[in-house]
């Protein structure tokens, strides 16, 4: 991780004025992560992102040098989506967002496509384990449900409140 990554990056609540930047991050990260989903990152999927996911999830962004570089969508203790801009991948920002979610909710769950091997590896390194599998009927792709228990000693006061 670059030395300055954690110092120049702020995690904060998503705000409506972040919409374009958040959708851009999702589009640039989601397309390469999900090449098996037709139209990922564009068109109808982008409309759904704006009108459904950003409206109904508890969203957080990571901002580096005033620019949104990652988006975390929470549905309670479930990570509904985590997207990191390609240029910010490998800097620790995704890990920081997951740890932020854990500070807020303790134990976490999520679903990830079986074919998304990079994300599966990322979550495994953070202590997530497979609980079950199902087929996503819309795309006929296998989804893995992953879970991570609450930290034994949660970091108190580290979650952003804004």
Rosetta blueprint (number, residue, H / E / L):
1 X L
2 X L
3 X L
4 X L
5 X H
6 X H
7 X H
8 X H
9 X E
10 X E
11 X E
12 X E
13 X E
14 X L
15 X L
16 X H
17 X H
18 X H
19 X H
20 X H
21 X H
22 X H
23 X H
24 X H
25 X H
26 X H
27 X H
28 X H
29 X H
30 X H
31 X H
32 X H
33 X H
34 X L
35 X L
36 X L
37 X L
38 X L
39 X L
40 X L
41 X L
42 X L
43 X H
44 X H
45 X H
46 X H
47 X H
48 X H
49 X H
50 X H
51 X H
52 X H
53 X H
54 X H
55 X H
56 X H
57 X L
58 X E
59 X E
60 X E
61 X E
62 X E
63 X E
64 X E
65 X L
66 X L
67 X E
68 X E
69 X E
70 X E
71 X E
72 X E
73 X E
74 X E
75 X E
76 X L
77 X L
78 X E
79 X E
80 X E
81 X E
82 X E
83 X E
84 X E
85 X L
86 X H
87 X H
88 X H
89 X L
90 X L
91 X L
92 X L
93 X H
94 X H
95 X H
96 X H
97 X H
98 X H
99 X H
100 X H
101 X H
102 X H
103 X H
104 X H
105 X H
106 X L
107 X L
108 X E
109 X E
110 X E
111 X E
112 X E
113 X E
114 X L
115 X L
116 X L
117 X H
118 X H
119 X H
120 X H
121 X H
122 X H
123 X H
124 X H
125 X H
126 X L
127 X L
128 X L
129 X E
130 X E
131 X E
132 X E
133 X E
134 X E
135 X E
136 X E
137 X L
138 X L
139 X L
140 X L
141 X E
142 X E
143 X E
144 X E
145 X E
146 X E
147 X E
148 X E
149 X L
150 X L
151 X L
152 X L
153 X L
154 X L
155 X L
156 X L
157 X L
158 X L
159 X L
160 X L
161 X L
162 X L
